[in-house]
Amino acid sequence: MTRGWLIAGFGAAALALAPVLGLAGLAAQGSGELWPHLWSFVLPQAAKETTTLLLGVGLVVSIVGVGTAWTVAAFRFPGRGLFEWALLLPLAMPAYVAAFAYADLLHPLGPVQSGLRWLLGFSSPREFRLPDIRSMGGCVLLLGATLYPYVYLTARATFAMQSAAVLEVPRTLGAGPLRAFFTVALPLARPAIAVGAALALMEALNDVGAAEFLGVRTLTVSVYSTWVNRSSVEGAAQIALMMLALVVALVALERWARRKQRSMSSARQGRRASPRELGPLGQALCVAICAAPVLVGFGAPALHLAGEAFARVRAFGMPPELFREAANSFAFASLATAAAVALGFAAAYAVRVCGAPARPALRAAGVGYAMPGVVVAVGLLTPLAAFDNAVDGLAREWLGVSTGLLLSGSGAALIYAYVVRFLAIPAGAIEAGLARIPTSLDDTARSLGQTPTGVAWRIHAPLAAPAIGAAALLVFVDCMKELPATLLLRPLNFETLATHVYGEAARGSYESGAVAALAIVIVGLAPVALIAKASGRAAVAHAAAGPAQAAAPEPA
């Protein structure tokens, strides 16, 4: 029976690796005339704008994430407990939804600029207008405002675990709080910051909606336009290969940072530092530092969407197509979640019962999370077409009928893309949940005649239910928000909430898309609450932990 679980684990890995192999094969099919055109007219500009965007987003998320994390961890001020979880709220705001809201909010005739002109005594946009948000700078700031929580989470956890003795050494040598932060606290947290920044950059690279709305032609946007507008799938695959190389570099950075993080665990021993008391001016500054990113990354766009949605419903009623699109999103996200959790459990449990031989399969199963949605979508074309052709050939030979395209262009292709994209979430979460279950329970159940499958069903699944449920929630919400893969692989005349928002933004009818955008944000609040609750429990545990626990390294 253990061999069956090993086969199941490698089967999950094969499903996840299929897009990578398919991408390479599809790119190789392109004619020799494609590369000169791509190198001359597409790749230089796309690579330049992608590099600029990633550098800008990396800088913004590092400054905002580290600044807010240090403020919350090091100082005591009014609302500190509230900001600890409120700073996570931008995770519920997809970047393309924020771009959708800000494009209307900051329009020259929108409420912000109209209000400023009224206050300053100007009568028209010709006399006064703010810089256009549809620019590289606007895209950098918007993505940074929605993605900084990745750095905030990792940096806050590291700052909270740093030893008070280590932080007090520079103070005894005459260094002020600011110098102590830059010379001791920040270098010790640098590996964790690099991990969070790498995750934020991978999310920025996956974005297609915000970049296209704001006029930034990234590699992701180039893949989409090359496929849809130029009908060149091979060219899209060749650009996607470059994106995959960039993702590999980001993943290598993350892995390197994790190794460095483990090596610095000794600096986090002993008594932990307590938050410092501040005067009125310092407290006001801390409140402003924490409130600004929450307002920009979540508060302002959410309030604008709520207002526009209310006005739209009051004037015209609920859009009739919204219920159908919500049902489509819910159904496909549910099916993909069930499949991803099942495959993730198979890969994680194979490691439990088979040990080291199954670990490569578990790692390979998570490769899709590092790939942008457009890369997964392009890479799936070849394996799906091969499957459809094989089934059609067998049907013609044995039954004399043609089955046509079974997966390509169907809802199954989209569900497959969701599973590949987010399989790493249940695989990692369930592996961590199973690791907390003593192996003695396995031995006892096996001695009573239970098979590995029986042990999994009767013991491990119930005990790991919290981890499974949390992973399912995260996968479900990510599928509801996923835009790039949905745009490329959805069936004809099929709309989800995400594609509805994208379509309304492309047409400039922001009021009509506000209801769908607000629904996506509300759904996204569920995992934020889960993460906030988990991080709160972790903070309490760290505060109560003794020196022995403080010396333990952070889990990777």
C-alpha positions as CSV (number, residue, x, y, z in Angstrom):
1,M,0.0,0.0,0.0
2,T,2.9,2.4,0.6
3,R,3.8,2.0,-3.1
4,G,0.4,3.2,-4.0
5,W,0.9,6.4,-2.0
6,L,4.3,6.9,-3.6
7,I,2.8,6.6,-7.0
8,A,0.0,9.0,-6.1
9,G,2.6,11.5,-4.8
10,F,4.6,11.3,-8.1
11,G,1.4,11.5,-10.0
12,A,0.6,14.9,-8.4
13,A,4.1,16.0,-9.2
14,A,3.7,15.0,-12.8
15,L,0.5,17.0,-13.1
16,A,2.3,20.0,-11.7
17,L,5.4,19.6,-13.9
18,A,3.4,19.1,-17.2
19,P,3.1,22.8,-17.9
20,V,6.9,23.3,-17.7
21,L,7.6,20.6,-20.2
22,G,4.7,21.7,-22.4
23,L,6.0,25.3,-22.3
24,A,9.5,24.2,-23.5
25,G,8.0,22.0,-26.3
26,L,5.6,24.8,-27.5
27,A,8.4,27.4,-27.6
28,A,10.5,25.0,-29.6
29,Q,7.8,24.8,-32.3
30,G,8.0,28.5,-33.1
31,S,9.4,29.4,-36.4
32,G,12.8,31.0,-36.7
33,E,11.2,34.3,-37.8
34,L,9.6,34.8,-34.4
35,W,12.7,35.4,-32.3
36,P,14.0,38.3,-34.4
37,H,10.7,40.0,-34.1
38,L,10.5,39.4,-30.4
39,W,14.0,40.5,-29.8
40,S,13.6,43.7,-31.8
41,F,10.1,44.8,-30.9
42,V,8.7,43.0,-27.9
43,L,11.3,41.7,-25.4
44,P,13.5,44.8,-24.9
45,Q,10.7,47.1,-23.9
46,A,8.9,44.4,-21.9
47,A,12.1,43.3,-20.1
48,K,13.0,46.9,-19.3
49,E,9.6,47.7,-17.9
50,T,9.4,44.4,-16.0
51,T,12.8,45.0,-14.4
52,T,11.9,48.6,-13.5
53,L,8.6,47.4,-12.0
54,L,10.2,44.7,-9.9
55,L,12.9,46.9,-8.6
56,G,10.4,49.6,-7.7
57,V,8.0,47.2,-6.1
58,G,10.8,45.5,-4.2
59,L,11.9,48.9,-2.8
60,V,8.4,49.9,-1.8
61,V,7.4,46.7,-0.1
62,S,10.7,46.5,1.7
63,I,10.5,50.1,3.1
64,V,6.8,49.9,4.0
65,G,6.9,46.3,5.2
66,V,10.0,46.7,7.4
67,G,8.9,50.2,8.6
68,T,5.5,49.0,9.8
69,A,6.9,45.7,11.2
70,W,9.5,47.5,13.3
71,T,7.0,50.1,14.5
72,V,4.5,47.5,15.7
73,A,7.2,45.3,17.2
74,A,9.4,47.9,18.9
75,F,7.0,50.6,20.2
76,R,3.9,50.9,22.3
77,F,1.3,53.4,21.0
78,P,-2.5,53.7,20.8
79,G,-4.1,51.2,18.4
80,R,-1.0,49.0,18.2
81,G,-3.1,45.8,18.7
82,L,-5.5,46.9,16.0
83,F,-2.7,47.7,13.5
84,E,-1.0,44.3,14.0
85,W,-3.8,42.7,12.0
86,A,-5.1,45.7,10.1
87,L,-1.8,45.9,8.3
88,L,-2.7,42.6,6.7
89,L,-5.9,43.9,5.1
90,P,-4.3,44.8,1.7
91,L,-3.9,41.0,1.2
92,A,-7.6,41.0,0.6
93,M,-7.3,43.6,-2.2
94,P,-6.2,42.1,-5.5
95,A,-3.9,44.5,-7.3
96,Y,-6.1,44.6,-10.4
97,V,-9.1,45.5,-8.2
98,A,-7.1,48.3,-6.5
99,A,-6.1,49.5,-10.0
100,F,-9.7,49.4,-11.1
101,A,-10.7,51.5,-8.1
102,Y,-7.9,54.0,-8.2
103,A,-8.3,54.6,-12.0
104,D,-11.7,55.9,-11.2
105,L,-10.9,57.5,-7.8
106,L,-7.9,59.5,-9.2
107,H,-9.3,60.3,-12.6
108,P,-9.0,64.0,-13.5
109,L,-12.7,64.3,-13.2
110,G,-12.9,61.9,-10.2
111,P,-13.7,62.7,-6.6
112,V,-10.2,63.2,-5.4
113,Q,-9.0,65.7,-8.0
114,S,-12.4,67.4,-8.2
115,G,-12.3,67.9,-4.4
116,L,-8.7,69.3,-4.5
117,R,-9.6,71.8,-7.3
118,W,-12.6,72.9,-5.2
119,L,-10.5,73.5,-2.1
120,L,-7.7,75.3,-4.1
121,G,-10.1,77.4,-6.1
122,F,-9.4,75.9,-9.5
123,S,-12.3,75.3,-12.0
124,S,-11.0,72.7,-14.5
125,P,-8.3,70.0,-14.9
126,R,-6.5,72.3,-17.3
127,E,-5.6,74.6,-14.3
128,F,-4.7,71.8,-11.9
129,R,-4.3,68.1,-12.1
130,L,-2.3,65.4,-10.3
131,P,0.2,63.2,-12.1
132,D,-1.5,60.4,-14.0
133,I,-1.8,57.1,-12.1
134,R,-1.6,55.3,-15.4
135,S,2.2,55.3,-15.4
136,M,5.1,53.2,-14.2
137,G,5.3,55.2,-10.9
138,G,1.6,54.7,-10.3
139,C,1.8,50.9,-10.9
140,V,4.8,50.6,-8.6
141,L,3.1,52.4,-5.8
142,L,-0.2,50.5,-6.2
143,L,1.5,47.1,-6.3
144,G,3.7,48.0,-3.4
145,A,0.7,49.2,-1.4
146,T,-1.1,45.8,-1.9
147,L,1.9,43.5,-1.6
148,Y,3.9,44.9,1.4
149,P,2.1,42.5,3.9
150,Y,4.4,39.7,2.6
151,V,7.4,41.6,4.0
152,Y,5.5,42.8,7.0
153,L,4.6,39.3,8.1
154,T,8.1,37.9,7.9
155,A,9.9,41.0,9.2
156,R,7.5,41.3,12.2
157,A,8.0,37.7,13.2
158,T,11.8,38.1,13.1
159,F,11.7,41.4,15.0
160,A,9.5,39.9,17.7
161,M,11.9,37.1,18.3
162,Q,15.1,39.1,18.4
163,S,17.0,39.0,21.8
164,A,16.8,42.1,24.0
165,A,20.4,41.5,25.0
166,V,21.6,41.8,21.4
167,L,19.6,44.9,20.8
168,E,20.8,46.5,24.0
169,V,24.5,46.1,23.1
170,P,24.7,49.1,20.7
171,R,22.7,51.2,23.2
172,T,25.4,50.6,25.9
173,L,28.0,51.8,23.4
174,G,26.2,55.1,22.9
175,A,24.1,54.4,19.8
176,G,20.6,55.8,19.6
177,P,17.5,53.8,18.7
178,L,17.7,54.5,15.0
179,R,21.4,53.5,14.8
180,A,20.7,50.4,16.8
181,F,18.0,49.5,14.3
182,F,20.2,49.9,11.3
183,T,23.3,48.3,12.8
184,V,21.8,45.3,14.6
185,A,18.0,44.7,14.1
186,L,17.9,45.2,10.4
187,P,20.9,43.0,9.5
188,L,19.5,40.2,11.6
189,A,16.1,40.4,9.9
190,R,17.5,40.8,6.4
191,P,17.0,37.1,5.4
192,A,13.4,37.2,6.4
193,I,12.9,40.4,4.6
194,A,14.4,38.9,1.4
195,V,11.9,36.0,1.7
196,G,8.9,38.3,2.0
197,A,10.2,40.5,-0.8
198,A,10.8,37.5,-3.1
199,L,7.2,36.4,-2.5
200,A,5.9,39.9,-3.2
201,L,7.9,40.1,-6.4
202,M,6.5,36.8,-7.7
203,E,3.0,38.1,-7.1
204,A,3.9,41.3,-8.9
205,L,5.3,39.3,-11.8
206,N,2.0,37.3,-12.0
207,D,-0.1,40.5,-12.3
208,V,-1.6,41.3,-15.6
209,G,-4.7,43.3,-14.8
210,A,-3.1,46.2,-12.8
211,A,-0.2,46.5,-15.2
212,E,-2.4,46.6,-18.3
213,F,-4.9,49.0,-16.7
214,L,-2.0,51.4,-15.8
215,G,-0.2,51.2,-19.1
216,V,2.8,49.2,-18.1
217,R,3.9,46.6,-20.6
218,T,5.5,43.8,-18.6
219,L,6.5,40.4,-19.8
220,T,3.2,39.1,-18.4
221,V,1.1,41.6,-20.4
222,S,3.3,40.7,-23.5
223,V,2.5,37.0,-23.1
224,Y,-1.2,37.8,-23.0
225,S,-1.2,40.3,-25.9
226,T,1.0,38.0,-28.1
227,W,-1.4,35.1,-27.6
228,V,-4.7,37.0,-27.8
229,N,-4.0,39.9,-30.1
230,R,-1.4,38.4,-32.4
231,S,-2.7,34.8,-32.2
232,S,0.9,33.6,-31.8
233,V,0.9,30.9,-29.1
234,E,4.5,29.9,-29.9
235,G,5.6,33.5,-29.4
236,A,3.7,33.7,-26.1
237,A,5.5,30.5,-25.0
238,Q,8.9,31.9,-25.9
239,I,8.2,35.1,-23.8
240,A,6.9,32.9,-21.0
241,L,10.2,30.9,-21.0
242,M,12.0,34.2,-20.2
243,M,9.5,34.8,-17.4
244,L,10.2,31.3,-16.0
245,A,13.9,32.1,-15.9
246,L,13.2,35.2,-13.9
247,V,11.0,33.2,-11.5
248,V,13.7,30.7,-11.0
249,A,16.0,33.5,-10.0
250,L,13.5,34.8,-7.5
251,V,13.0,31.3,-6.1
252,A,16.8,30.9,-5.8
253,L,16.9,34.2,-3.8
254,E,14.2,32.9,-1.5
255,R,15.9,29.6,-0.9
256,W,19.2,31.4,-0.2
257,A,17.5,33.7,2.3
258,R,15.9,30.7,4.1
259,R,19.3,29.1,4.6
260,K,20.7,32.3,5.9
261,Q,17.8,32.7,8.2
262,R,18.4,29.4,9.8
263,S,22.1,30.3,10.4
264,M,21.1,33.4,12.4
265,S,18.9,31.6,14.9
266,S,21.6,32.0,17.6
267,A,21.1,35.7,17.6
268,R,17.5,35.3,18.8
269,Q,18.2,33.7,22.1
270,G,17.3,34.9,25.6
271,R,14.9,37.5,26.8
272,R,13.0,39.3,24.1
273,A,12.8,43.1,23.9
274,S,9.7,44.8,25.2
275,P,8.0,47.6,23.2
276,R,9.3,51.0,24.2
277,E,7.0,53.7,25.6
278,L,6.9,56.9,23.5
279,G,5.8,60.5,24.0
280,P,2.7,62.0,22.3
281,L,4.6,63.0,19.2
282,G,6.2,59.6,18.8
283,Q,2.9,57.9,19.3
284,A,1.2,60.1,16.7
285,L,4.1,59.3,14.2
286,C,3.7,55.5,14.8
287,V,-0.1,55.8,14.2
288,A,0.5,57.7,11.0
289,I,3.2,55.1,9.8
290,C,0.8,52.2,10.3
291,A,-2.4,53.9,9.1
292,A,-1.1,55.2,5.8
293,P,-0.4,51.9,4.1
294,V,-3.7,50.4,5.4
295,L,-5.6,53.4,4.0
296,V,-3.8,53.4,0.6
297,G,-3.7,49.6,0.2
298,F,-7.2,48.8,1.4
299,G,-9.3,51.5,3.0
300,A,-9.5,54.0,0.1
301,P,-10.2,51.5,-2.7
302,A,-12.6,49.5,-0.6
303,L,-14.6,52.5,0.5
304,H,-14.8,53.8,-3.1
305,L,-15.9,50.4,-4.4
306,A,-18.5,50.2,-1.6
307,G,-19.9,53.6,-2.5
308,E,-20.0,52.9,-6.3
309,A,-21.6,49.5,-5.7
310,F,-24.3,51.0,-3.5
311,A,-25.0,53.7,-6.1
312,R,-25.1,51.2,-8.9
313,V,-27.5,48.8,-7.0
314,R,-29.7,51.7,-5.8
315,A,-30.1,53.1,-9.3
316,F,-30.3,50.0,-11.5
317,G,-30.6,47.1,-9.1
318,M,-28.3,44.1,-8.8
319,P,-26.6,43.3,-12.2
320,P,-28.4,40.1,-13.4
321,E,-25.2,38.6,-14.8
322,L,-23.5,39.0,-11.4
323,F,-25.2,36.0,-9.9
324,R,-24.2,33.8,-12.9
325,E,-20.6,35.0,-12.7
326,A,-20.5,34.5,-9.0
327,A,-21.9,31.0,-9.4
328,N,-19.2,30.3,-12.1
329,S,-16.4,31.6,-9.8
330,F,-17.7,29.6,-6.8
331,A,-18.2,26.3,-8.8
332,F,-14.8,26.4,-10.5
333,A,-13.0,27.5,-7.3
334,S,-14.7,24.7,-5.3
335,L,-13.8,22.0,-7.8
336,A,-10.2,23.2,-8.1
337,T,-10.0,23.4,-4.3
338,A,-11.2,19.8,-3.8
339,A,-8.8,18.5,-6.5
340,A,-5.8,20.5,-5.1
341,V,-6.5,19.4,-1.5
342,A,-6.8,15.8,-2.6
343,L,-3.5,15.9,-4.6
344,G,-1.8,17.9,-1.9
345,F,-2.8,15.3,0.7
346,A,-1.5,12.5,-1.5
347,A,1.9,14.2,-2.0
348,A,2.2,15.1,1.7
349,Y,1.0,11.7,3.0
350,A,3.4,9.9,0.6
351,V,6.3,11.6,2.5
352,R,4.7,10.5,5.8
353,V,4.6,6.8,4.9
354,C,7.4,6.5,2.4
355,G,10.0,9.0,3.7
356,A,12.8,10.4,1.7
357,P,11.9,8.7,-1.7
358,A,8.6,10.7,-1.8
359,R,10.1,14.1,-0.8
360,P,11.1,15.1,-4.4
361,A,7.6,14.5,-5.5
362,L,6.3,16.9,-2.7
363,R,8.7,19.6,-3.8
364,A,7.9,19.2,-7.5
365,A,4.2,19.4,-6.7
366,G,4.7,22.9,-5.4
367,V,6.4,24.3,-8.5
368,G,3.3,25.8,-9.9
369,Y,3.0,28.4,-7.1
370,A,6.2,30.0,-8.4
371,M,4.9,30.2,-11.9
372,P,2.8,33.2,-13.0
373,G,-0.7,32.3,-14.2
374,V,0.1,33.2,-17.8
375,V,3.0,30.8,-17.8
376,V,0.9,28.0,-16.4
377,A,-1.8,28.7,-19.0
378,V,0.6,28.7,-22.0
379,G,2.4,25.6,-20.7
380,L,-0.8,23.6,-20.4
381,L,-1.7,23.9,-24.1
382,T,0.7,21.1,-25.2
383,P,-0.2,18.4,-22.6
384,L,-3.9,19.1,-23.0
385,A,-3.7,18.9,-26.7
386,A,-1.7,15.7,-26.5
387,F,-4.3,14.2,-24.2
388,D,-7.2,15.2,-26.5
389,N,-5.5,13.9,-29.6
390,A,-4.6,10.6,-27.9
391,V,-8.2,10.0,-26.8
392,D,-9.6,11.1,-30.2
393,G,-7.2,8.7,-31.9
394,L,-8.3,5.8,-29.8
395,A,-11.9,6.6,-30.2
396,R,-11.6,6.8,-34.0
397,E,-9.7,3.5,-34.0
398,W,-11.9,1.5,-31.7
399,L,-15.3,3.1,-32.0
400,G,-15.2,4.9,-35.3
401,V,-16.2,8.3,-33.7
402,S,-14.3,11.5,-33.0
403,T,-14.3,12.8,-29.5
404,G,-13.0,16.3,-30.5
405,L,-11.5,18.5,-27.8
406,L,-12.3,17.2,-24.4
407,L,-10.1,19.3,-22.2
408,S,-8.7,22.1,-24.4
409,G,-11.0,25.1,-24.3
410,S,-13.2,23.6,-21.6
411,G,-13.7,24.3,-18.0
412,A,-11.5,21.3,-17.1
413,A,-8.5,23.2,-18.5
414,L,-9.2,26.1,-16.3
415,I,-9.6,23.9,-13.2
416,Y,-6.4,22.1,-14.1
417,A,-4.6,25.5,-14.2
418,Y,-6.0,26.5,-10.8
419,V,-4.8,23.2,-9.3
420,V,-1.3,23.5,-10.7
421,R,-1.0,27.2,-9.7
422,F,-2.1,26.6,-6.1
423,L,-1.2,23.0,-5.3
424,A,1.8,24.1,-3.2
425,I,-0.6,25.6,-0.6
426,P,-2.3,22.4,0.5
427,A,0.8,20.3,0.0
428,G,2.8,22.5,2.4
429,A,0.1,23.0,4.9
430,I,-0.9,19.4,5.1
431,E,2.7,18.3,5.4
432,A,3.1,20.7,8.3
433,G,-0.1,19.4,9.9
434,L,0.9,15.8,9.6
435,A,4.3,16.5,11.0
436,R,2.6,17.4,14.3
437,I,1.0,14.0,14.6
438,P,3.2,11.5,16.6
439,T,4.3,8.5,14.6
440,S,3.4,6.3,17.5
441,L,-0.2,6.7,16.4
442,D,0.7,5.2,13.1
443,D,2.5,2.3,14.7
444,T,-0.5,1.6,17.0
445,A,-3.0,1.6,14.2
446,R,-0.8,-0.6,12.0
447,S,-0.4,-3.1,14.8
448,L,-4.3,-3.3,15.0
449,G,-4.4,-4.3,11.3
450,Q,-5.0,-0.9,9.6
451,T,-3.5,-0.3,6.2
452,P,-1.7,3.0,5.4
453,T,-4.9,4.2,3.7
454,G,-7.0,3.3,6.7
455,V,-4.6,5.1,9.0
456,A,-4.8,8.2,6.7
457,W,-8.6,8.1,6.6
458,R,-9.3,7.3,10.3
459,I,-6.5,9.1,12.1
460,H,-4.5,11.6,10.0
461,A,-7.3,13.3,8.1
462,P,-9.3,14.1,11.3
463,L,-6.3,15.2,13.3
464,A,-5.0,17.3,10.4
465,A,-8.4,18.8,9.7
466,P,-7.5,22.3,10.8
467,A,-4.5,22.4,8.4
468,I,-6.6,20.9,5.6
469,G,-9.4,23.4,6.2
470,A,-7.1,26.4,6.3
471,A,-5.4,25.3,3.1
472,A,-8.7,24.8,1.4
473,L,-9.8,28.3,2.3
474,L,-6.6,29.8,1.0
475,V,-6.8,27.9,-2.3
476,F,-10.5,28.7,-2.7
477,V,-10.0,32.5,-2.3
478,D,-6.9,32.4,-4.6
479,C,-8.9,30.7,-7.3
480,M,-11.7,33.2,-6.9
481,K,-9.2,36.1,-7.5
482,E,-7.0,34.5,-10.2
483,L,-7.1,36.6,-13.3
484,P,-4.3,35.8,-15.8
485,A,-5.0,32.0,-16.2
486,T,-8.7,32.6,-16.2
487,L,-8.4,35.2,-19.1
488,L,-6.5,32.8,-21.2
489,L,-8.1,29.4,-20.5
490,R,-11.8,30.2,-19.8
491,P,-14.4,28.6,-22.1
492,L,-16.1,30.8,-24.7
493,N,-18.8,33.1,-23.3
494,F,-17.7,32.2,-19.7
495,E,-17.2,35.0,-17.2
496,T,-16.1,35.0,-13.6
497,L,-16.1,37.9,-11.1
498,A,-12.4,38.5,-11.9
499,T,-12.9,38.6,-15.7
500,H,-16.0,40.8,-15.2
501,V,-14.0,43.4,-13.4
502,Y,-11.3,43.2,-16.1
503,G,-13.8,43.6,-18.9
504,E,-15.6,46.6,-17.2
505,A,-12.2,48.3,-16.6
506,A,-11.2,47.7,-20.2
507,R,-14.5,49.4,-21.3
508,G,-14.1,52.2,-18.8
509,S,-17.5,51.5,-17.1
510,Y,-16.2,51.4,-13.6
511,E,-19.6,51.7,-11.9
512,S,-20.8,48.5,-13.5
513,G,-17.8,46.5,-12.3
514,A,-17.8,47.9,-8.7
515,V,-20.2,45.3,-7.4
516,A,-18.1,42.4,-8.7
517,A,-14.9,44.0,-7.5
518,L,-16.4,44.5,-4.0
519,A,-17.5,40.9,-3.9
520,I,-13.9,39.7,-4.6
521,V,-12.6,41.9,-1.8
522,I,-15.2,40.6,0.7
523,V,-14.3,37.0,-0.2
524,G,-10.6,37.9,0.2
525,L,-11.1,39.0,3.8
526,A,-11.6,35.4,4.9
527,P,-7.9,34.3,4.6
528,V,-6.7,37.6,6.0
529,A,-8.8,36.9,9.1
530,L,-7.3,33.4,9.2
531,I,-3.7,34.7,8.9
532,A,-4.3,37.4,11.5
533,K,-5.6,34.9,13.9
534,A,-2.7,32.5,13.3
535,S,-0.1,35.3,13.6
536,G,-1.8,36.5,16.8
537,R,-1.6,33.0,18.3
538,A,2.1,32.9,17.3
539,A,2.8,36.3,18.9
540,V,1.2,35.1,22.2
541,A,3.2,31.9,22.1
542,H,6.5,33.8,21.4
543,A,5.7,36.1,24.3
544,A,5.2,33.2,26.7
545,A,8.1,31.2,25.4
546,G,11.2,30.6,27.5
547,P,14.8,31.0,26.3
548,A,14.9,27.4,25.1
549,Q,12.1,28.1,22.7
550,A,13.5,31.5,21.7
551,A,16.6,29.7,20.5
552,A,14.7,27.6,18.1
553,P,14.8,28.8,14.4
554,E,11.8,30.1,12.7
555,P,10.0,27.5,10.6
556,A,10.8,27.8,6.9
